Amino acid sequence: MKDPIKITQEELQGTLDLQKRFQDLVFEFGKLYVEKIQVENVIKDITERENKLQDEWKSLQSKENDAIQAFYKKYGDGSLDLKNALFIPTAQ
């Protein structure tokens, strides 16, 4: 077996600096991963809120259509003047 060889202080320091940098990068990867999880959770929450609003929008459109059909059934063709609370029949 050969005798161990003493490395220089510069070689030791360079190797220690590399190890430290790797440790720092592993730590930064961990922080980044946690931030990514947090962002994904925010996106999930926003998507759920968006879906609820879309469902409510569709429901309101359906109610609006039902109300319009009820006016047509009751008063015939025409338009609404909501400001003056009037139904204006279409001239025939």
Steps between C-alpha positions, in 0.01 A plus 500: 500500500625845414544768762232769523583825325427829668299734276561871495295750695369642172386153385332435834329839498385457140347161580334633816362795301350259245338295775358814661360620168332161444347520849378853428344387171324206665356741756388741224337211311308415816382859545401518134303176528306632800425824314381297201263302721362824644446647153329181382266520799417863419432404136277214619303738725463757220383230258239379750374858548494549123297181452249610764462839332454334161228276646327802653528685166335210317226483762429873465488469122245221534289706744520799267387287206211360707393853596511615137295200391246575775462858372456378141242247614307756704533811280608375158790635298654824619766654717541608859556856618627429851555869578128572463376148586333458160463218250491643151323269252647459154290676236332253265 
